Amino acid sequence: LDELLASSDFVSINCPLNSETRHSIGDREIRLMKPTAFLINTARGAIINEAELINCMKEKVIAGAGLDTQEVEPPAADSDLWTLDNVFLTPHIGWRRLETRQRLVDMTTDNIESYIGGKTKNVIN
C-alpha cells in the first residue's frame, strides 16, 4: 500500500468498511502521497480518518480529495469539509436511482436463472 500511495496520481478507495479498514487511511498514508495526488473515496466514510484528512487538506499535503461519502452523512454544518477549497463533496446517492436498482434486480434474476439452469455466474471464491 505504501508504494501505491507514493507512486499514484489518483488513489480511489473501493473497499468495504470493517474492523481492518476503519481509519486505514490517515495522516501517515496521506503524507506518503505525492503533493499533486488526489484521494477519492466512494466506499465508506470511516475508511478515512476524517479529522486527519482535514488537517492534511488544510496543510495542502495533497492536491485534493473527492469524497462521495463521509464519516457522518451529511457532515455537520460546521465541518471544515464544507469550506476547504481542495475537498470536493458529492452526495452518496447512487443507490437511489431507479436504473441502479433495476440493474441489480436484473442481475439477481439472471444469476438465479443461470443457477437453476445448471450454470454459475458471478461466483466469488
C-alpha positions, 0 to 999 in steps of 0.5 A: 500500500505504501508504494501505491500511495507514493507512486499514484496520481489518483488513489480511489478507495473501493473497499468495504468498511470493517474492523481492518479498514476503519481509519486505514487511511490517515495522516501517515498514508496521506503524507506518503502521497505525492503533493499533486495526488488526489484521494477519492473515496466512494466506499465508506466514510470511516475508511478515512480518518476524517479529522486527519484528512482535514488537517492534511487538506488544510496543510495542502499535503495533497492536491485534493480529495473527492469524497462521495461519502463521509464519516457522518452523512451529511457532515455537520454544518460546521465541518471544515469539509464544507469550506476547504477549497481542495475537498470536493463533496458529492452526495452518496446517492447512487443507490437511489436511482431507479436504473441502479436498482433495476440493474441489480434486480436484473442481475439477481434474476439472471444469476438465479436463472443461470443457477437453476439452469445448471450454470454459475455466474458471478461466483466469488471464491 
